[in-house]
Amino acid sequence: MLNTLIVSGIGIILASLIGLVVGIAQLSSNWLVARIAETYVALFRNVPVLLQILFWDQAVFLRLPRVQDAITLPGPLYLTNRSVHTIGPQPTSTTLLWLIIIAIGVFVSLIVWYWLHQRQAHTGNPSPRLLIAVVIVGVAGLTGWLFLTPPPLSTSIPTIGRFNFEGGLELPRAYISLLLGLSLYTAAFIAENVRAGIQGVPKGQYEAARALGLRPSQRMRLVILPLALRIIIPPTTNQYLNLIKNSSLATAVGYPDLYQMSRTIVNNGGQLIPMIGLVMGSYLIISLTTSFLMNRYNRKISLQTK
């Protein structure tokens, strides 16, 4: 379950960022930039996601050298046909206490957020609630980091051993292949949603932003995108749900996700029907939670009419 949540969560973030950039690039006045973005959408949107995952796994990462001949990049970053290794955090004896302090900070920030929201509703005076909440959590984390001994996290640098790298952060080949396949595939659809959303903003909004003297980047960030989100969010929610469900294709590259492990359990102990029901229920809960959060955000940014 944790592996499924990790690859789905990071995949949604990467797909959103790539889709946003590509969607805006499709409307660029630069001919080359627009054609490259359109080619990306046409290529990744029309090739099955399973083939893309297998391409990254078999045609790219499997062709990398062995551990003893790893490609070394600045960072350090080591590329092998097994996995990618880089500097990573190493928990210490105070890590759990530090996480508890951060959790307390999150709890306090939620209380302050609610109080500021109620005050704004009664007085009409706005306040930077998000900034205040972030500052509270940041202060809690920084305080714990400065006063706890030893520090909650230490730096672990990978070093080559007899058979594999030791220490550092290891990203298995199957994980990277699955993440790239899902992210790049979903980003192509999100890019089309972004393009359609921007083109759906009335032309008068562009002219009004230009009349205010805003630069093109400011017009896009402050005026166009906030209005386009009302069009972008609903279809993008569907793409997030598709990415979560497509993560079950991890079985093709041997990544131990929820579906892959359920097959192993069934092969070892039977009980096919209960196991399938458990997996279906798990995906249902994840998808419904994602849909609930996105629908709530969509209602928040939607045009309010009386």
N, C-alpha and C positions, 0 to 999 in steps of 0.2 A: 504493500500500500504506500509506504514512504517513497519508494522508487517511482511509482506512478505519479504521486503528487509532485515530486521534484521535477521530473521531466515535463509534466504538464504545466506546472507553474512557470518554470524558466522558459519553456517553449512559447507560452502565451506572451511573456514579456518580449522575447526576441522577435516573434512574429509581429507584434504590435509596432515595435520600433522600426523594423525593416519595412513593413507595410506602409507606415506613415511616410517614411522617406521616399519610397518608390512611388507612392500615390501622388505626392506633391511633385516629384520629378517628372511624372508623366505630363504634367501641365506646364513644365518649364518652357520658357521662351527660347532656351538653347536647344537647337535641333538635335545635337548629338546626345545630350542628357535625356531628352524626351524619348529618343529612339532606343537608347539602352534600357530605360525603364520599361518601355512597352515590350521589348524583347524578353526581358526577365519575366514579366507577367505571362506572356504567351508561352514561354518555355516551361516554367515551373507549374503553371496552372493546368497544363494539358498533358503532363506526364504523371501516371499513377504514383501516389505517395509511397507505395511499397517498393516500386522500382527505384525511386529516389533514395530510400533508406538503404537498399541493397547496393546502389551505386557508391554511396559514401563508404559503406563498410567493405565491399569487395574490390572496387576499382580504385579507391583512394587510400584509405588507411591500411588495408591489408598489403599494399604495395610499398609501404614504408619499410625502412631497414629494421633489422633485429635490434634487441636491447644493446648488444655490444657495439653496434654501429649507429647508435641513435643520432638523429639530427638535432643539433644544439642551436637554439635560438636565444637571443637576449632575454633575460628575465631572472634566472635561466628557465628555458622551456625546452623539454626533451620530447621529440616525436619518435615513436616506435610503432611497429605493427601490432603491438598489444594494447598500448594506451598512450596517453599524453601525461607527462609529469611536470609539475611546476611547484613553486614555493607555496606552502599551505599553512594554515593555522594549526597549532597543536594545543589541545586542551591541557590545563593544569589543575591543581588541586582546588583552585578558587573559581573555576569556571562556573560551576553550578550556583555558587553564591552570587556571582556577577549577573547571571541570567535572572535570578530572583530579584535582584535590585532593579534590573531593567523592567521586569514585569510589574514591579511596584510603580515605577515611573509611568508605564503605560496606563495602569489603573488610575493614577492621579491625573494624568492628562485627559482621560475620558471624563472624569468628574469635572475638571475645569472646563472642558469643551461643552459639556451639558449646561453648566452654570452660565457660561458666556452666551450660549444659544438662547437660554431662557431670558437672560438680561436683554439681549438684542430684541427678542420678541415683545418684551414689555416696554422698553425705552426707545427702540428704533435706532440705537447707537451701534454701528457695526464695530467689530473687533477682529483682529487677525487670529482667529481661533486655531487654524492649522499651524501657523508659525509658533504660537504659544505652546501647542501640544508637542510639536517637534522639539522645541527648546527644552521642555520638561523632560522628555525621554532622553535627549542628548545629555543634559546635565546629570541625570541619574546614571547613565552609562559611563560618562567621563569620570564622575566621582568614584564609582566603584573601581574603575581602571586605575585611578591614581592612588587610592588608599589600600587596595588589596595587595597582599604580598604572599606569593609571587604574583605577577600580572596574570589576569585570567587566560590569556592566550600567549603562546610563544611561537616563534617562526621556525618552521621545519623546512630545511632545504633538501631536495632529493639528491641522493648519492647512489652511484651505480654499485650494485652488489655482484654476487657470483652469478645469479640467475635473473635478477630483475632489480629495479630501482628500490631503494629503501628510503622511507621518510618522504616528506613533502605531500603534495596533493596529487592523487592519481585519478585520471578521468579515463575509464575503460573505453576501448574502441567501440563497443556496442552502444554505449551511452551517447558518445559524441555523434555517431552515425544516426541514431534515432533522433537526437535533438536537432541536428541539421536538417534531416529529411522533413520532420514535422514542421519546423520553424519556417524554412524556405518555401515549402508548399503552401502553408496557411498564409504566409505573408503575401503571396501573389493574390489571393482572394481579398485580403484586407486592403491591399493597395487599390484594388478596383472599388471597394467601398469608400475609401478616402477620396479617390478621384471623383466618384459620383456625388459624394457629399459636398465637396468643394464646388463642383459645377452646379449643384442645386441651390447654392446661396444666391439670392437675388442680386442682379447687377448693381442695383442702387447702393448696396452695402459696400461694394468695391469703390464706387465713386465717392461715397461719403467718407470712407477711410482715406482715400487719396486727397480729398478736399481738406482733411484735417492735417495734412502734411506728414502723414506716417510713411516711413520707409516700407519697401515691399515686405521685408521680414517682419516688421511690426504689424503691418496690415494682416498678414497671414496668421501671426501668433495671437494678436489681440482682438481681431474682428472676425476673420473668415473661419478659422478653425473652431472657435467656440460656437458659431452658428451652424457649422457643418456637422458638429457632433450629434445634433438631433437626428440627422439622416444617417450618420455613420454607425452609431452604437447598435441599433437593432440587428442589422445583418451581421455585424462583427461579433455579436453574442453567439450567433449560430456557428461562426467559424471557431470560436473558442471551444464550444461544445464538441465540434467535429475533431478538433485537435486532441481533446481529452479522450474521446472514444478511439481515435486512430492510434493512440499510444499503445493499445493492445497489440499493434503490429510489432512490438518489441520482440515477440517470440521468433520473428524471422531472423534476427541477428543475435539471439541468445541473451538479451538483456532481461534480468530477473524482475519483471514487473508483476502486477497483480495477476494478470491472466496467465503468464508463464508459470508462476508458482502454483496456481490452481491446477494446471495440467499435471505438474509433478506430484501434487498431493493425490489427485485422482488416480494416477498410474500406480502410486505406492499403496494407497489404502482404499480405493474404490469410492463409494458415496458420490457418484457423478451428479445426481440431481441436486442434493443439498449444496454441493460445491458450486455448481453453475448458478444456483439461486443466490448464493453469497456474493459471487462476483458481480452478477447483474445488479444486486442491491447496492453494492459498493459504488459501481459506476453511476448508478441512479442518484445516489446521495451526492457524489461529487458534482455531477452535472446540474442537479437541482440547486445546489448551493451556489454554483457559478452563475446560473441563470437568475437566481434571486438577487444576488449582488449587482449584476449588470442591469437588471430591470429596475432596481431601486435607483441606481445611478441615472438611468435613462429618464425616470420620472423626475429626478431632481433637475436635470438640464432641459427638460422639455418645456415648450412654450406654455405658460399658464394662462388660461382664459377663464373669465367669469361668466 
